[in-house]
């Protein structure tokens, strides 16, 4: 079918990946062109297959590598849409996905039909942010603040680490910068977002 959407499935749990492949593969409008269990495999598959849609988890390999993978995919010129499908529903998770460039975000607490509905909408270029009301409201409020601010790329990185509750010293180690430099960036982020302290990010 000419209107079939090509899909790359990224999931390090083989049973979960099999379930997704079985479900999506049974649909007339989807074609699974590749599967990946790691970020390296996923990036190679995107370059090779240029899928319309990439479905990936927030956590990959037990850490939040799905976020970095999302950023890398969205920085490529293939135009692939990214749908983040996760079992993590913390208030900061949706915000982290947004900052990573995800086109859609869906938690696994929703029924099977919502997965297919969201995958179709995302592949067609629509943005779906389907969460529980508290998480959704928190993410949208932060989204508005970020869009209205003038955060630099480095400041967006800082915000991403702040949302993951990294300390200043941990951020400094991750980015190979000094703690005073981190403190300056953190202060700038809070000021630009109109937030007094880090804890306000999670309220």
Secondary structure by P-SEA (a helix, b strand, c coil): cccbbbbbbbcccaaaaaaaaaaaaaccccccccccccaaaaaaaaaaccccbbbbccccccccaaaaaaaaaaacccbbbbbbbccccccaaaaaaaaacccccccccccaaaaaaaaaaaaaccccccccaaaaaaaaaaaaaaaaccccaaaaaaaaaaaacccaaaaaaaacccaaaaaaaaaaaaaaacccccccccc
